[in-house]
Amino acid sequence: MSLAELTQPDLLPMTAMAALTAESRAGAGVAELSEYIGDQRMLLLLDNCEHMTEACAKLVADLLRNCPELRVLATSREALRVEGEAPYTVPPLAVPEMGQLRTGDSHNSESVMLFLERASILRPGLTLTSDDEQAVVALCRRLDGLPLAIELAAARIRALSIGELVNRYNDVRVLTSGSRNAPSRQQTLRATMDYSYRLCSPEARALWARMSVFSGGADLTAVEAVCAGGMPSRDLAEETLSELVDKSIVTFDGVRYRMLDTLREYGRERLRTLSEEQPTRTAHRDHFAALADEAATSWFSPDQPALLGRIQAELANIRAALEFCLTEPGEVDTGLRMASDLWYYWLGCGRQREGRLWLDRLLAVDSGLSPERVAALWVNSYLAVYDGDIPAGLRLLDQYRELATPLNDPAVVAHATYIRGLAELFQGGIEDAISLLDEGVRLERGLPELSPLYPPALIDFGSALCYRKQPNRAVAVLQEARNLSTAHGDQWLLAWSLVFLGLAELIEQRVPEAVALLNDGLARQRALDDILGLNIAVEFLAWAALTASAPDAERAARLMGASQALRESLGAHLAGIQRLLEWHEQYARRAQEILGQRAFNAALENGRELGKDDAIAYALDEKATRHRTADSDLPLTPREREIAKLVASGKTNKKIAAELVIATRTVDSHVEHILTKLGFNSRTQIAALFAKQVPDS
């Protein structure tokens, strides 16, 4: 698990949980993480701990104390100083002594092999004379065998001969701006970066510095929006970016541009020297605030899957922008607006706790009255209730009412009524919940513009009517939510309306109709990776298996186990909704009576071990290994399908361009469109998809 892009120590436990469990991206605390690991024999790798040593040390100490079979491998520039730690200094690549190698034997040296491998990519057919070979050995020795320094040096082979390269490095002076007590290889690395910086054009130097504000890389649109200021044309910006790629300062995977962390840190120093850090970070914040705003205004639309993919890909940058708002004077309101705008994402992807973390911190910075603070309070209250923290949710709701009442905004009463009804629903107060949710729906419906809370209020009201066993009334409400979601092209709330319509049919004992609706909702939730939705839909299908005319208790128990496993890292099973938990216990007892305790436990455990993908496939009665449709059924143009297949074959954009006789930039654009249409964020996903396609006839 790489921690390089993580800047908030509070997110460390939930990041570890997300890395350990493929079933969820959601967060968790140390207690939940310890409970998940338990007595499992496990190796946990924490990579790049140096920027949060204390947090990592505390996490490791807590985990080792509670998980006897756990082992931890941590990489850091300093020891964690945890009891039982056995520090190991990772040596540089092996470098031969001068005169130690005979001519032709340099390939046996790790450092020389790395140089030749990288240099041969840039200069195919590269061969070494005996003098060249000794020069490369000398160069690798001068760079102390550091892989990054060697790769940067090899990148210069395109413009310099090996002899010239060695002579240039002879002229590089070791800077002393850092500690004179630092290891010489660290000073040499700084010299390597200084030299690479000097070899860049003035425009490339500025771009290198500005791109250091990105966390987790950036696509071309973001680079141009944040970093191209002052460049006279877009063509020059692209040309400058290409220069950084050619010089191995920036890497490009066909979608995103990235820099190694060491190069980012160096660029950040240069950015400060240029006195551009504040304006560049502001531009970075503005770009990702615009993405958050788009999420708020366009989520309830057909753009939802593409938006979800973009936010997932840019989460590290969003976090960096929020941190900027948290630490930069005068930026709190912008941060509150960003974190609030993302409420659909926090909720839909099971990240309620992270959303609450940002909102709590931002709200604590400034207590003044502003529209941003008012909105943040209801969003934070809403997330807290869905996170199962009802007391905190109600406290925030009271603050919202107190602060917002003087504004005389009808939305204040509508939102507060709905959220209070939701809290009652989660606590099991069905009668009060129905009354409040009914009123909340009426108030949300009466607002001048479509309220963002109106569709989810309909679904929660419909679910409450199901819990009250009033299925006919519930169907009318849920059908309205379904029609509204369909009309706006929304998939997330459509999936939820289908799931609860399935529950209404189940209450009426119409099992085939219930299963059809639940399968439809579950399939849509799988596409959106809505963990809470998956948890509940799979559970309802377990109940359907027991309600059928010929009950299948083994299938029901297996689905119950799968449902519980899906929700584990999110917190309480079935979101802690009391009525659902009561029904779960009733159905579980029925399955135990049919199977017997031992067989029930075995089926339950089997379901828990399925894993998310196989659990959903089992719930949908699909084969364990699902085959996707033919590529002709994908939402791609013929040219995009052609390029996608070439990407899947492992070819770079440059090679694809050469094969199809088109511009590389055109291929870049096609790949971006392919990823957006498929809701992907990496070329690996394209390769995996097309590896499963039905062959062309």
N, C-alpha and C positions, 0 to 999 in steps of 0.2 A: 504494500500500500504506500504510494508516494504521498508525502505531505508537503511537497514543494509549493503547491498552489494554495495550501491552507494557511490562513493568517489568523483565524480566530481559535484560540485554545479550547473554547467551550464546544466547538464543533468536532473536537478530536474523537470523543467516544462514539458519536453518531456516524462519523466518517469511517471509523473502524468497523462498526456494525454493518454499514452499507457495503463495505468491501468483503466482509465475511459471508454475507447472506445475499445470494443472487436473487432471492425472492423480493427484495425491497431496496429502494434507495433511501428509505426513511431513516431518521435519526433515533438515537437511544442514549441513555445515560450509562455510567459505569456499572451500575447495578444490573441493568438489563444485559449489558455486554458480558459481564461475569457469569450471569445466569445462562446465557446462550452458550458460552464456551464450556462451562461446567467442568466435567471430568474428561472431556475429549482430549485425545492426544493431538496437539496442534502446534504448528510453527507460525507465529505472527511476525511478519516483516514490516518494520516501520522505517521507511526510507526518507532521508533528508529531515532529520529531527532538530537540526541545530538552531532554527529560528524559534522553536518553542520547547526548549530543553526541559524546563521545569514541568510543563504540562505533560510531556511524554514520560518524564521520570515518575510523576505521580500516577499516571495511567498504568505504566508497566508495574509499578510496585503494588497497586491495588489488584491488578489482574493476577500477578504471580501469587499473591497472598490467597486469592479465592479460587484459583484454577490450578490444581496441583500438577496436571499433565501438560500445561502450556509452556512453550519455550518461545523466547522473543529474540529476534535478530534485528538490531537497530543500527542504522547508518547515520553518522553525525560527525561534525567537525570537532565535537568535544564529547567526553564520556557523560553518560546520564547519571553516574554515581548512585546507582541503585544496588541494594544488597544482592550479592550473588553475581554481579556483573563481571564478565571476563573480557576486558578490552582487547581488541585486536586491531593493530594499525595496518590498513590496506596499503601494501607497497605499490610503487609505480611499476610500469611495465619493465621487464628486464632489459637492461642496456649493456652491451658487451664493452669490455675495456678496449681502448685503442690498441690495435695490433693483435688483439686476441683472436679475431676471426680470420680465417683464410679466405681468399677471394672466392666468391660464390657461396659462402656459408652464411651470409647475412640473413637469409630467409629463416634461419633458426632462431633469430632474435625477435622477441615479441614486439618490441617498439619499432624495429625496422620493418617487420611484416605489416604492422599497422600503417606506417607511412607509405609503403609501396602499394598497399591495397587501396588507400584513399587517392594517392597520386595517379594510379593507373586508371581510375575512373575518369579523371580529368584529362589524362594524356594516355589514351589507349596505346598499347604496344610499347610502353616505357621499358627500356632496358638500361642496365647500369654497367658502366665501365668499372674497372677496379678502383679508379680514383673516385668515381661517383659513389661507389659502395662505401668507401671509407668516409666520404663527406657526409653521407646520410647517417652513418654511425656517429660521427661527431655531432651532427645536428641533434640526433635523438638524445645523446648524452647531455648536450647543452640544455635541452628541454626537460631533463631529468626523467624521461620516460612517461611524462604526463600525457594521457591519451588526448585530452582536449587541445593541449598545446601542439601536439604532433599533428592532429587533424587540421588545425588552423594553418600550420606551416605547410602541410601537404596541399592545402587549397591554393597556395601561391604558385604551384608548379605549372599552372596554365600560362603564367606570364613570365616566369623566370626559369633559367636552367638550374640544375641542382647546385652547381658551383656558385652561381649568383645568389641563390637562395641562402646558402651557408654564409657567404660574405655579408649579405644584408643582416643576417642575424648576429654576425660578429659586431655590427655597429649598434645593435640595440642595447641601450643602457637600462639597467635595472632601476626602476623607480623606488623611491624610499618614502613615498607618501603613507605607506602602511607601516606596520611594525617592523623594525630592523631585526627583531628576534624571530620573525616568521621563518619557516623553512625556506630554503633557497628556491625550491621548486615552485612555491607559491609566488615568490617575487618574480621568477621567470615567467610564470603564467601571466602575471600582470604585464610584463614586458611584451609577451606575445600578443596580448589584446591591444596594448598601446600601438604596437607595430601594425596590427591589422586595421586599427582605427585610422592610422595615418595613411594607409594605402587606399582608404575609401575616398570617394569624391566628397566635397563639402555637403552635397545634398544627402548622400548616403550616411554620412556621419550624423547629420541631424535626424534622419529617419531612424537610425539605430537607437539613438537616445530616446526619441519619442515612442518607439515601439516597446520600450522597456516598461511602459505603464500597463501593458496587457498581461493578464494572468491566464494561462492556459491557451495562449495563442489568439489569433484573430483571423477572420476572413478578409477578403480584399475590400469589401464595403466598409468594414470597421477601420481598417488601416487608412483608407483614403479619408474617411470622415474625421478621424482623430489626429492623424499624423501629417496629412498633406498640406497643412496650412503654410502659406508662403511660397508654395511651388506654383509656377505660372500655369501649369497645365496638368491634366490628368495623365497624359502620356508620360510626362516627366516623372510623376509619382510612380507609375508602373515600372518605368525604366530604372528608377532608383531602387525600387523593391527588388527587381530582378538582379541588380548589382549585388545587393546584400545576400541574395540566394546563391549567386555565383561564387561569392567570396566565403560561403559556408557560415556566414554570420546568422542567417535565417534559413530554416528548412521549410519546405512546402510539401504537403502530402496530397495535393490535388484539391484541397478545400481550405485548409488553414495554414497560416504562417506562424512559425514558432521560433523561439530562441532558447538555447540552453540557459539554465538559471544563472550560471556564472556570467554569461554574456549579458543577461538582463540586468544583473546587479551592476556590472560595469557601465551599461547604458544609462542606468538610473543616476550613477555618479556624474556622468557627462551631462545628463539632463539638468542636474542641479548647477553644474558649472556654467551651462548656457542660460541659467535663470529661466528655464522653461518648464520646470516641474509642475508648478501650480496651474498654469494655463493648459498644459497638456493633460493633466489629470482631470481638469474641469471639462475639457473636450471629451475625454474618455467617459466621464460621468454622464455628460449630456447624451452621448450616443446610446448608452445602455439604459438611461432613464427613458429615452424615446422608445426603446424596446419594451420596457415595462409598461409605458403608456399604451403602446400598441396591444399588449396583452390584455390590458383593462378594457380597451374599447373594441377589440376584435375577437376576443376569446369566444363569445357567444355567436359564432359564425362558422362558415365552411373552412376558414383559415386556421381553425383550432389545431389540427395535427401538425401543420407546418410551424405554427407558433410554438407549440410544445417542443418540437425538435430544436428550434433555435434557442429557446430558453435553456434547455438541457445542455446544449453545446456551449452556451455562454455563461453558465452558472458561476464559474470562477471569476469571470470579468464582472458579473453582477455583484458578487461578494466584494470585489475590490472597489467598485463604485460605491457600494453602501458603506464600506469602511472609510472611504474618503469623506462621505457626508457625515459620518460619525465623528471624525477627528478634525475636520476643517471648519474653522469658525464660520458661522452664517449659512451652513449647508444642511442644517437639521431638517428643515421643512422639505427640501428636495429629497432627502433620504426617507422621510416619512411617506412622501408621495410614492416613491419607488417601491418601498416595501409593501405599501397598501395596494398599489396597482397590481402586484403579483399575487394577490390573495387567491385567485383561481388556481394558480400554479401551486402555491404552498399546500392548498387543500387537496387538489386533484391528484397530486403526486406523492401524497403522504408526508409532506415536509412541513406540517403544521408547527412543529417545534422550532425548526429553523426560522420560519416566518415570525414566530413569537419572539425568538431571541433577538432578531434585528429590531422589531418594533419596541420591545421592552427597553432596549438600550437607547434607541433614538428618543423615545418618549421621556426617558429619564434625564436627557440632556437639557431639555427646555420645556417648561410648563406653561408657556404662554398660549393665548387663544389664537388659533389659526385654522383655516379650513383643513389643512393637512393633518393637524393634530386631531381634529374631530373625526375625520375619516379613519385615521390610524387606530383610534380607540374602538370603533365598532368592528373593524377588521380584526384587531387583536382579541377582542372579546369573542368573536365568531370562531377564530382559530382555537382559542382556549377551550371553548365548549366542545368542539369537534375532537380536540386532543384529550377529552375526558376530564379536564381540569375545571370543573363547574364552578367552584368557589372563586377562582381567579377570573373566570369569564364573567361572572356576575359582578365582581368588583369593578372590572373594566367597563362593564355596561353601565353601572351607576355613574362612573366618572364621565362617560359619554353623554348620558342624559343631563347631568349637571352642567357640563361645559356647553352643550349644544342647544339646550332649551332656549336661551335668549336669542338664538338665531331665527326662531319661528319657522324652521324648515320642516315641512310635513314628513320628509324622509326620516327625520330623527325618531319620531314616534313610531313610524312603520318599522324601521330597522330594529329598534329596541323591543317592540312587541314581538316580532318574529324571533329574535335571538333568545328572549326570555322563554318563549314557548318551546324553542329547541332545547334549552337547558332542562326544562321540566320533562320533556320527552326522554332525554337521556337518563334522567334520574328515576323514571318510572311513574311520574305523575301524569298519567294518560289523560284524565279528564281535564285538568288544568292546561295541559299541553294542547289538547284539541281546541279548547276555547281560545287560547292565546294565538295559536297558529292560524285558526280561522280568521281572527281579527287581523293578524299580521298580513295574511294573504290579501284580505280586502283592502288594507291600507297600502300595501305595495302595489296592488293593481291600480289604485286610484292616483298614483303619482303622475305628474305631467308627462314624463318620459319613461320608457321601459326601465324599471329598476333592475340593477344587476342581481338583487336578491329575490326578485319575484319568481323566476323559474325554480330555484332551489327551495323557496318557501312552499311552492305547490307540491314538490316532491316530498318534503318533510311532513306537510299536512296530510298528504295521501298515505304516507307510511304510518302516521299516527292513527289514521282511521283503520288501517289494516290491523294495527296492534289492538284496537278497540273491537276488532272483528265486525267492522261495518264495510265489507268488501264492495258492495254496490256503490256506496257513497265514495269510497276510496277510488274506484275505477273512474268515476266522473272527474275527480280532481287530477288523477295521474294521467288520464287521457288528454286533459288540457295541457299538462306539462309536456307530454309526448308531442302533441300537435305543434306547440310553440317551439320546441327544440327542432323538430323537423323543418318547420318554416324558416328557421334561422340557420339551418345547416349545422347545428351544434351536435356533437357526438357524445360528449361527457354526460350531460344531463339527460340526453335521450337514452343512454345506457341505463342510468339510474331509474328513469321512469319505467323502462321495460322490466327491470328487475322487480320493482315493487308491484307492477301490474301482474307479474308472475306470482308474487306472494298472494295477491288478492285472489287469483284463480286457484291457488293452492288451498286457501282457506275455504273456498267453495267446493273443494275436492275434485276440481277439473284438472287432473294431473297432466294429461297430454298438452292441454293449452298452456298450463303453467310452465312445463318443461320447455316448450317452444319459445316462450317469452324470455325465460331465464337464460336459455342458450344464446338467444340473440343479444341480450344485454351483456352476458359474459364475454362473448366474442368481441363486442365493441370495447369493453373495458380492457381486454387483453391488448388491443391495438393502442390504447392510451396509457397502459401500464398503471391503471388506477388500483393500487393495492387494496385499499379499503373496499372498493367495489368488488374486486375479485374475491376477497374474503367473504363478503356477505352473499354474493351470487352462488359461490360454491357451496356454502352452508345451506342455502335454500334448496339447491339441487339435492343435497343429502336428505332433506326433509321430504322432498318429492319422491325419493326412492322408497321411503317408508310409508308414504301415503298411497302409493300405487295399489291397484287391486291385488297384485302379487308382490308384497314388500320384498325388497332386496336389501336386507339388513347389512350384509357385508359391504356392498357398494356404499351404503349410507355411512357406515363407520369409517370407511376409507376416505370418503369425501369430507367428513368431519375432521379427520386428522389433517388432511390437506388444507382445509380452511384455517385451522388453528395455526399451522406452520406459516401460511401466507401472512398472517397478521402479527406474528411473534415480535418482530422488531419495531412494529408501530405502537405497541402497547396492548391495551385490553382487547380481547377477542370480541368481535362484533361491535367494536367501538365502545364497549361497556354499556350498551343500550339495555336497560334492565329487562324489558319485555322479551327482547330477542334472546337474552341469556336464559331466561326462564323457559322459553320454548326449546332452546338448545338442550337443556337438561332433560326436558320431557322426552324429546326424540332420542336422546342418548340412552335413557333408561329403557325405552322401547327396543332399541337395537340390542342392548345388553340382554334383555329378556329373551329375544329371539335367538341370539348367537351363543349366549353364555359369556361369562366374564373373560375367559382366556381368549376365545376367538375374537371377541369384540376388541380387546386390547391389541391383539395381533393386527387386526385390520386397521385400527386407528393408527398404530405405529407405522404400518405400511404406507398409509396416506401421508403421514408426516414426512416420510423419507422420499416422496416422489419428486420434490423440486417443483418450482413454479410452472415451468413449461409443460412438464409431464402431467402435473396435477390438473392444469386447465384442459389439456388434451383428453385426459381421462374423464373429466367432468362433462366435456362436450361429446363424449363417445367417439373421439378421434383416435387414430392409431398413435402409439407412443411417439413414433417418428413421423411427423406430418410432412406431406409433400405439398409444396406451394403450387399455385396455378401456373399454367404456361406463361412464359414471359409476354406473350401477346395480350394477356389479360391485365398486365400492369399499366398504370397510368403514364406511360412513356411514349414519346414519339418514336418512329422507326429509327431515326438517327440516335436518339438517346438510348434506345435498346442496344444498338450497335456499339456505342461507346461504353455502355455499362458492361457488356460482355468482354470488351477489351480490358477494362479496369479489372474485372474479375479474373482475367488471365494473368494479372500481375504487371501489366505494362504501365509505364509512367505516362503522364499527359503528353510529354514531349515525344515519346515513341508513338503514342496514338496519333498525334498530329502528323507525324511523318508518314505513318501508314495510310492515313486517310487524306493526306495532302491538304490539310487545313491548318490554320494558325493555332499555336499552342493556347493563346488566349481564348480562342473559340472552344477548345476542348475544356479549358478551365470553367468556362461559363456553363457548358453542357453538364459537367460533373456536378456543379453547384445545383443546377436545376434537378438533376436526378436525385440527389440527396434530399432536397426539399420535398419533392413529390412523394418520395418513399418514407419521409419522416426519419431518415437516417442522419448520422453525424460522422461517419467514417467510411473509407473505401473498403474496409474489412467487412462491413455489413453488406455492401454491394456484392462482394465476392461470395459471402456466405449465401446470399439470396440466390444468385445465379448458379451456384453449385447445385442447387436443389430444383432447378427448373426442368420442366418436361422438355426433352430435346425437340428441336424444330423438325417438323415432318418433311 
